[in-house]
């Protein structure tokens, strides 16, 4: 089950595909290429004027679930099987990440001690991932350095160019131009935001 997190406002998750003339929405890792068709984003203040944008990009094998409470739609889980990429982007944009090139947050820094804008941190990729009666199956890798380029292309829509490395020092290269569903957390204390899978 992927992160129990809340969805605010209207549900925009539409699985938008690539632009008509643009590159495919996918990522390549360890000589294999995986499609990305949908995504979520959470924007939250970290320190004065700095926002953390938690981005989750997903393949079509995953289906999100939610429930209604007090007139709001809250995200419960994502079930299914497939691939995902997640990371935090730090910028000064309250509505979403600002356009720019984001370098990796140094390993000796924490989220509460963000040294500058236009950095990313705590990235992970999931390949062939699902939940079974025996637990989680599939592979999960930490992302440890590299660059993520961001460009706003519409309302809650972003272009991401990924050129980053895993802890195994294997290259992940990817592209996505997707409309992301904005999300908020109902109870932050119940979540571990450093992991996609809860």
C-alpha positions in Angstrom: 0.0 0.0 0.0 1.5 3.3 -1.1 1.4 6.2 1.4 -1.9 6.9 3.1 -2.1 10.6 2.3 -5.0 13.0 1.9 -6.3 14.4 -1.4 -7.5 18.0 -1.2 -10.0 19.6 -3.5 -11.0 18.1 -6.8 -9.4 14.9 -8.0 -7.3 15.7 -10.9 -5.7 12.3 -11.4 -6.3 11.6 -15.0 -3.3 9.7 -16.2 -2.3 12.3 -18.7 0.0 10.9 -21.3 2.8 12.6 -23.3 2.4 15.7 -25.3 1.5 15.0 -28.9 5.0 15.9 -30.2 6.9 15.4 -27.0 9.0 12.5 -25.7 7.4 9.5 -23.9 6.7 9.6 -20.2 9.0 7.0 -18.8 12.2 6.2 -17.1 15.1 3.9 -17.8 17.0 2.1 -15.1 19.4 -0.8 -15.4 18.8 -1.0 -19.2 15.1 -1.4 -18.8 12.4 1.3 -19.6 9.2 1.8 -17.7 6.2 4.0 -18.5 4.8 6.7 -16.2 1.2 7.7 -16.7 0.0 9.4 -13.5 1.3 11.3 -10.5 0.6 13.0 -7.2 2.2 16.1 -5.5 2.1 17.5 -2.0 3.2 21.0 -1.2 4.2 21.8 2.4 6.1 24.6 4.2 9.4 23.5 5.6 11.1 26.8 6.8 10.5 30.4 6.1 9.6 30.8 2.4 10.8 27.3 1.5 8.4 24.6 0.4 8.9 20.8 0.1 7.1 19.4 -3.0 6.7 15.6 -2.6 6.3 14.1 -6.1 5.2 10.6 -6.8 5.2 9.4 -10.5 3.4 6.1 -11.2 2.8 3.6 -13.9 -0.7 2.7 -15.0 -0.6 -0.6 -13.0 -1.4 1.4 -9.8 -4.9 2.5 -8.8 -5.4 5.2 -6.1 -8.2 4.8 -3.5 -9.7 7.5 -1.2 -12.6 8.2 1.1 -14.8 11.3 1.8 -14.8 13.0 5.2 -16.4 16.3 6.2 -16.8 17.2 2.5 -13.2 16.5 1.6 -11.7 13.6 -0.3 -8.9 11.9 1.5 -6.4 9.5 -0.1 -6.2 6.1 1.4 -3.7 4.0 -0.6 -2.5 3.0 -4.0 -2.8 -0.6 -4.9 -1.7 -2.6 -7.9 1.6 -3.5 -9.4 4.1 -1.5 -11.4 6.8 1.1 -11.2 7.1 4.4 -9.4 9.6 7.3 -8.8 9.3 9.6 -5.8 11.4 12.6 -4.5 11.2 15.8 -2.6 11.8 19.1 -4.4 12.6 22.3 -2.4 11.7 25.7 -3.8 10.0 29.0 -3.0 6.7 28.1 -4.8 3.8 27.4 -2.4 1.6 26.1 -5.3 4.3 23.8 -6.7 7.9 23.5 -7.6 9.4 26.5 -9.4 11.0 26.1 -12.7 14.7 25.3 -12.4 17.5 22.7 -12.1 17.5 20.9 -8.8 20.7 19.4 -7.4 20.8 16.7 -4.6 20.6 17.7 -0.9 23.9 16.8 0.8 23.7 13.7 2.9 24.7 15.6 6.1 21.6 17.9 5.8 18.1 17.2 6.9 14.7 18.4 5.7 14.4 20.8 8.6 17.8 22.4 7.7 17.4 23.1 4.0 20.6 25.0 2.9 19.2 26.5 -0.3 16.4 26.4 -2.8 16.4 24.2 -5.9 17.5 21.0 -4.3 15.9 17.5 -4.2 16.2 14.8 -1.6 15.0 11.4 -0.4 14.4 9.9 -3.8 13.3 6.3 -4.4 12.4 4.1 -7.3 10.1 1.0 -7.2 10.2 -1.6 -9.9 7.7 -4.5 -10.3 6.3 -3.5 -6.9 3.1 -4.7 -5.4 1.6 -6.0 -2.1 0.9 -9.6 -1.5 -0.2 -11.7 1.5 3.4 -12.4 2.2 4.3 -8.7 2.1 5.8 -6.4 -0.5 7.3 -7.8 -3.6 9.5 -6.1 -6.2 12.6 -3.9 -5.9 13.2 -0.6 -4.2 16.3 1.6 -4.6 17.4 4.9 -3.0 18.4 7.7 -5.3 21.5 9.5 -4.0 22.7 12.2 -6.5 22.2 13.9 -9.8 19.9 16.6 -11.3 16.1 17.0 -11.7 15.0 19.7 -14.1 11.5 21.1 -13.6 9.3 23.2 -15.9 5.6 24.2 -15.3 3.5 23.3 -18.3 0.0 24.0 -17.1 -2.2 23.9 -14.0 -0.7 21.3 -11.7 1.2 20.0 -14.7 5.0 19.7 -14.7 7.7 18.6 -17.0 10.4 16.6 -15.2 13.8 15.6 -16.7 15.6 13.1 -14.4 19.3 12.4 -14.6 20.1 10.8 -11.3 21.9 7.8 -9.7 20.8 5.1 -7.3 22.8 4.0 -4.3 24.1 1.1 -6.5 25.5 3.8 -8.7 23.3 2.9 -11.6 21.9 5.7 -13.8 18.2 6.6 -13.9 17.2 8.8 -16.8 13.6 9.8 -17.2 11.1 12.2 -18.6 7.5 13.0 -17.6 5.1 15.8 -18.5 2.1 14.9 -16.4 -0.8 16.6 -14.6 -0.4 15.8 -10.9 -3.1 15.5 -8.3 -2.4 17.9 -5.4 -2.5 16.1 -2.0 -2.5 17.1 1.6 -2.0 15.0 4.7 -4.8 14.5 7.2 -2.6 13.3 10.0 1.1 13.9 9.5 2.0 12.0 12.7 0.8 8.7 11.1 3.0 8.9 8.1 6.6 8.2 7.2 7.1 10.5 4.2 10.6 9.1 3.6 9.1 5.9 2.1 6.7 5.5 -0.7 5.4 2.2 0.6 3.8 2.2 4.0 
